[in-house]
Amino acid sequence: MTMHDRVKTIAEMVKRGYVDQLTLSHDCCCWSDFFPTVEQYNAAMPQHNYLHICNDVIPALQEAGVTQKQIDKMFIDNPRRHFEGAAARFPAPKPNQE
């Protein structure tokens, strides 16, 4: 699946009202010792870098009609809600008191 296909799918899900249930993330290997040089890695994997979401995905989502408010919901609000809920269910252990 290409980035264009993924963006199209996300835009359609947002259009159908699923924005509150979407959390987008970036799981990217930005280096691999499979390639002998950085230049060969970059040539083979041009979108495998830490700025891919900011430089490529977000602008493509905006071009597909996703608003900045919806982008903020998927990248900020929804993850925050998830992790706050998890933190409430699994409180941090208390430090040892000697």
ROFILO-565229 format. One record per residue: x, y, z of N, C-alpha, C, CB in turn. Coordinates in steps of 0.2 Angstrom, whole numbers, plus 5000, padded with zeros to 4 digits. Each point is the difference from the previous one (the first is absolute). Glycine has a CB too. Layout:
// ROFILO-565229
REC_n_X_n_Y_n_Z_ca_X_ca_Y_ca_Z_c_X_c_Y_c_Z_cb_X_cb_Y_cb_Z
REC_X_Y_Z_X_Y_Z_X_Y_Z_X_Y_Z .
...
//
This chain:
// ROFILO-565229
REC_n_X_n_Y_n_Z_ca_X_ca_Y_ca_Z_c_X_c_Y_c_Z_cb_X_cb_Y_cb_Z
REC_5004_4994_5000_4996_5006_5000_5004_5006_5000_4991_4994_5006 .
REC_5008_5011_4990_5004_5006_4999_4998_5005_5005_5002_4998_4988 .
REC_5002_5007_5013_4998_5006_5005_4994_5003_4997_5012_5002_5003 .
REC_4987_4999_4991_4994_5003_4997_4994_4996_5002_5007_5004_4990 .
REC_4993_4989_5009_4995_4996_5002_4998_5001_5008_5003_4991_4991 .
REC_5002_5009_5013_4999_5001_5007_4996_5006_5001_5010_4993_5003 .
REC_4993_5013_4994_4997_5006_5001_4993_5000_4998_5011_5006_4999 .
REC_4987_4991_4995_4993_5000_4998_4996_4996_5005_5004_5000_4988 .
REC_4998_4995_5014_4996_4996_5005_4999_5004_5007_5005_4989_4995 .
REC_5000_5014_5007_4999_5005_5006_4995_5005_4999_5012_4997_5004 .
REC_4989_5007_4990_4996_5005_4998_4992_4998_5000_5010_5005_4994 .
REC_4989_4989_5003_4994_4997_5000_4997_4998_5007_5003_4996_4988 .
REC_5001_5001_5016_4998_4999_5007_4998_5006_5003_5007_4990_5000 .
REC_4997_5015_5000_4998_5007_5003_4993_5002_4997_5013_5003_5002 .
REC_4987_4997_4991_4994_5002_4997_4993_4996_5003_5007_5003_4990 .
REC_4994_4991_5011_4995_4996_5003_4999_5001_5007_5002_4992_4991 .
REC_5002_5012_5013_4998_5001_5007_5004_4997_5005_4989_5002_4996 .
REC_5017_4994_5002_5004_4996_5004_5006_5004_5003_4996_4990_4994 .
REC_5004_5017_5006_5006_5003_5002_5001_4999_5007_4998_5009_4991 .
REC_4997_4991_5013_5001_4999_5008_5003_4993_5001_4990_5007_5002 .
REC_5010_4988_4993_5003_4993_5002_5006_4999_4996_4988_4996_5001 .
REC_5015_5009_4996_5006_4999_4996_5006_5004_5004_4994_5000_4989 .
REC_5011_4996_5012_5007_5002_5003_5005_4998_4995_4996_4999_5012 .
REC_5007_5006_4985_5006_4999_4995_5006_5000_5003_4993_5005_4991 .
REC_5012_4991_5007_5006_5000_5003_5005_4998_4995_4996_4997_5011 .
REC_5011_5003_4991_5005_5000_4995_5005_4994_5003_4999_5012_4996 .
REC_5001_4983_5001_5004_4994_5002_5005_4999_4994_4992_4995_5008 .
REC_5014_5009_4992_5004_5000_4995_5007_4998_5002_4993_5009_4995 .
REC_5010_4986_5001_5007_4998_5001_5004_5005_4996_4998_4988_5002 .
REC_5006_5016_5001_5004_5006_4996_5007_4998_4999_4993_5008_5005 .
REC_5009_4985_4996_5006_4998_4998_5000_4992_5000_5006_5010_5005 .
REC_4998_4988_4991_5000_4992_4999_5007_4999_4998_4987_4998_4997 .
REC_5016_4997_5006_5007_4998_4998_4999_4995_4994_5004_5001_5011 .
REC_4990_4998_4986_5000_4996_4994_5003_5004_4994_4989_4995_5004 .
REC_5011_5012_4996_5003_5004_4995_5007_5002_5002_4989_5004_4996 .
REC_5016_4995_5000_5007_5002_5002_5001_5007_5001_5004_4991_4993 .
REC_4992_5014_5004_5001_5007_5001_4994_5003_5002_5010_5000_4992 .
REC_4990_5006_5011_4994_5004_5001_4997_5002_4993_5005_5005_5011 .
REC_4999_4997_4985_4997_5002_4993_4996_4995_4997_5010_5007_4999 .
REC_4993_4986_5001_4996_4995_4997_4993_4999_5004_5011_4994_4997 .
REC_4989_5006_5010_4994_5000_5004_4995_5005_4998_5007_4995_5009 .
REC_4996_5011_4991_4995_5006_4998_4997_4999_4993_5007_5007_5007 .
REC_4997_4990_4988_4998_4999_4993_4995_4995_5000_5011_5004_4996 .
REC_4990_4991_5008_4995_4994_5000_4994_5002_5004_5009_4992_4999 .
REC_4991_5011_5006_4995_5002_5005_4999_5007_5001_5002_4989_5006 .
REC_4996_5015_4989_5000_5007_5001_4995_5003_5005_5003_5000_4988 .
REC_4992_4996_5014_4995_5003_5004_5001_4997_5007_4992_5001_4991 .
REC_5013_4995_5010_5002_4998_5007_5004_5005_5004_4999_4988_4996 .
REC_4998_5017_5006_5004_5005_5004_4995_5003_5006_5008_5002_4990 .
REC_4995_5001_5014_4996_5002_5006_4996_5006_4998_5009_4997_5008 .
REC_4991_5006_4987_4996_5006_4998_4995_4998_4995_5009_5007_5002 .
REC_4990_4986_4996_4995_4998_4995_4993_5002_5002_5007_4991_4998 .
REC_4991_5009_5008_4993_5002_5002_4999_5007_4999_5000_4991_5008 .
REC_5005_5013_4994_4999_5008_5000_5001_5002_4993_5005_5001_5011 .
REC_5000_4996_4985_5001_5003_4993_4996_4997_4995_5012_5002_5004 .
REC_4986_4992_4997_4996_4996_4994_4993_4999_5002_5011_4995_4997 .
REC_4988_5002_5009_4993_4997_5001_4995_5006_5002_5005_4989_5004 .
REC_4997_5015_5000_4995_5006_5002_4998_5004_4994_5005_5000_5012 .
REC_5000_5002_4984_4998_5004_4995_4996_4996_4995_5010_5007_5001 .
REC_4991_4987_4998_4996_4996_4996_4992_4999_5003_5011_4994_4996 .
REC_4989_5005_5010_4993_5000_5003_4997_5007_4999_5004_4992_5009 .
REC_4999_5013_4992_4997_5007_4999_4998_5001_4993_5007_5005_5009 .
REC_4997_4992_4986_4998_5001_4993_4994_4995_4999_5011_5002_4996 .
REC_4988_4993_5008_4994_4996_4999_4994_5002_5004_5008_4991_4999 .
REC_4992_5015_5004_4995_5003_5003_4999_4999_5007_4995_4998_4990 .
REC_5010_4999_5014_5000_5000_5007_5002_5006_5003_5003_4988_4999 .
REC_4993_5015_5006_5002_5006_5003_5005_5000_5005_4989_5003_4998 .
REC_5014_5003_5004_5005_5000_5005_4997_4997_5007_5006_5010_4994 .
REC_4988_4992_5007_4997_4998_5006_4999_4992_5000_4994_5011_5001 .
REC_5005_4986_4994_4999_4993_4999_5007_4997_5001_4990_5001_4993 .
REC_5015_5002_5004_5007_4997_5001_5002_5001_5007_5003_5003_4988 .
REC_4996_5002_5015_5002_5001_5007_4996_4995_5005_5002_5012_4998 .
REC_4992_4986_5000_4996_4995_5004_5004_4993_4999_4989_5007_4998 .
REC_5013_4991_4996_5003_4994_4999_5007_4999_5003_4993_4999_4989 .
REC_5011_5007_5011_5007_5000_5002_5001_5002_5007_5003_5002_4988 .
REC_4992_5002_5015_5001_5002_5007_4994_4998_5004_5006_5010_4995 .
REC_4988_4992_5004_4994_4999_5004_4999_4992_5002_4995_5011_4996 .
REC_5005_4985_4998_4998_4993_5001_5006_4996_5004_4993_5001_4989 .
REC_5013_5000_5009_5005_4997_5004_5000_5002_5007_5007_4999_4990 .
REC_4992_5007_5011_5000_5003_5007_4994_4996_5004_5005_5011_4997 .
REC_4989_4989_5000_4995_4996_5003_5001_4993_5002_4992_5008_4994 .
REC_5011_4989_5001_5002_4993_5001_5005_4999_5006_4998_4998_4987 .
REC_5008_5006_5013_5005_4999_5005_4997_5002_5007_5009_5002_4991 .
REC_4987_5003_5009_4997_5002_5006_4996_4995_5003_5000_5012_4997 .
REC_4996_4985_4999_4996_4994_5002_5004_4994_5002_4991_5004_4992 .
REC_5014_4995_5005_5005_4994_5002_5003_5002_5007_5002_4997_4988 .
REC_5000_5009_5012_5003_5002_5007_4996_5000_5006_5007_5007_4993 .
REC_4986_4994_5005_4995_4999_5006_4999_4993_5002_4995_5011_4996 .
REC_5006_4985_4999_4999_4992_5001_5006_4997_5003_4992_5000_4991 .
REC_5014_5003_5008_5006_4997_5002_5004_5005_5004_5000_4992_4990 .
REC_4999_5010_5016_5003_5005_5003_5008_4998_5001_4989_5004_5006 .
REC_5015_5001_4994_5007_4999_5001_5001_4997_5007_5003_5010_4992 .
REC_5002_4986_5009_5002_4997_5006_5003_5005_5005_5002_4989_4994 .
REC_4996_5010_5012_5003_5005_5005_5007_4998_5001_4989_5001_5006 .
REC_5015_5004_4995_5007_4999_5002_5001_4996_5006_5004_5010_4993 .
REC_5002_4986_5008_5001_4997_5006_5002_5005_5005_5004_4990_4994 .
REC_4993_5009_5012_5001_5004_5006_5004_4996_5005_4989_5007_4997 .
REC_5017_4995_5004_5004_4996_5005_5001_5004_5006_5006_4995_4991 .
//
